[in-house]
Amino acid sequence: MKPCLLLLCAGPLLMASGPAIKCDALAGKSFGKDVTISSATLVAAKGNLPEHCDIRGVIAPEAGFAIKLPTVWNDRFEMVGNGGTAGTISMGAVDGAVRKGFASASTDTGHDAGKEPLATFAYVTPQNPNGHRKMIDFGYLSVHETAVLAKQMIAAYYGAAPKYSYWVGCSTGGRQGLQEAQRYPEDFDGLVVGAPGVYLTGNVTRRLWIAQAQTGDGVITADKLPILTKAIYEKCDALDGLKDGLIDDPRNCPFDPARDLPPGAFTTAQIEALKKIYGGPRDSKGNQLVPGELPGSEPVWPDNFIPPSKTVLPRSESQMKMMMLNPPPGPTWDYTMFNFDTDPARVADAAAILNPRNPDLAPLKKRGGKIVQYAGWGDQQVNPRPGIDYYNSVGQKLGEKEERDFYRLFMVPGMFHCNGGPGCGSVDWLTVVTDWVEKGTAPDRIVGAHVENGQTTRTRPLCPYPMVARYKGEGSIDDAANFACQNPGK
């Protein structure tokens, strides 16, 4: 009989289980012809990381994985997502799950970023014949295959399947979570979906538009950003009735660069560039292709939007030329060559693989699955509007009441990409979803915190979209207790 003891972790108290076989025995088991196990090692406890079985290997053709199974197990499985173009295993997040008693897993999504940086993994050459399969693995398949494998290993190691399985991811990890919910609803009981790149091809298109807008004299320099930020907050901070350093819903912000900036602070070319950035990509006939940037993310434009962008533009350029355009133009192409009249149609095949936009989540709802989605209104990397549009499309497909029964969206004013910013974005999202799955406690109000130097300086309720937090009129504006969730406009 396998050993067990009581373990308290996120969610309700469960009976914690121990292994039914030795760790190294997993290396000798077959988990299918496409699975190669390179090692299965019992790792002794060190610091706050408990003793666990660490399994490494590859799912054909090239999807590396890590699965960690704690000796004292809480009967749950937590799989964690990736960021950017992936290519690495999210070991820190895996270890974080193991510390809480979860069996955990991560995949590199089919390629090694050290050998194939950015999106070069998807470009088919004689030296990289698996390029298209790697794109599919990056798009969705490797996550599913790793989840299935991890559950098989859990059953073999502990002699029992997990009672509950969870997904946790932000950015690329959020996109992966929605892919799972749509394509493989049986994989997870609860999903935490942060800042999902639900419209990845459109988001990359937007970034190329922003780069093209800043050519010649139109470049926005870093020294201009404090001026821009101040003008925006002076215009829009108090629109919700409270001047608190947060823009409640930047879609309501009527900021106009040509009208609202201090005279002489920006050149005519820079103002035109800003109008394009906020206006978003359009073709030569003026048709909107992708939503533009929302006001509020300006403090983190360096390294994201304004030259020299060392992260976002090189990644987006690589994604477009190596993975999205059909046929892929390859290494000699650069962002200035993207044609907003003809090239959007060329990403349709990639969009079908990369963009999780199917609103039919009925299979997930039917089996009792839950989704908690969140995003920052000040997200500088993944425009939050397509994620909201997707959430609305699910309500249109299934009915708004039916959607709220299993899927809720929380928008965080002032939060940047996944975290950071002046907003109250520090939340234990996993506990929110486990309480919903295991206790039936639907999240009607979540208290988010703003933390500086380890100290909580403000709390604020986060409300299920489209509800918003409104000040009751008395008490500290830094205390969530003095706010109520209500429908916008009231």
ABEGO torsion letter per residue (X at the ends): XBBBBBBBBBEBBBBBBBBABBAAAAAABBAEAABBBABBBBBBBBEABBBBBBBBEBBOAABBBBBBBBABBAGBBBBBBBBEAEGBBBAAAAAAAAAAGBBBBBBAGGBBAAABBEAAAABBBAABAAAAAAAAAAAAAAAAAAAAAAAAAAAAAAGBBBABBBBBBBEAAAAAAAAAAAABAAABABBBBBGBBABAAAAAAAAAAAAAABBEAABBBAAAAAAAAAAAAAAAAAAAGBBAGBBABAAABABBAAAABBBGABBAAAAAAAAAAAAEBBBAAGBBABBBBBBGAAAAABGAABOBBAAAAAAAAAAAAAAABOBBAEAABBAAABBAAAAAAAAAAAAAAABBABABAAAAAAAGBBBBBBBBAABAABBAAAAAAAAAAAAAAAEAAAAAAABBBBBBBGBBBGBEEABBABBBAAAAAAAAAAAGBBBABBBBBBBBGGBBABBBBBBBOABBBBBAGBEBAABAAABBBBBBGX
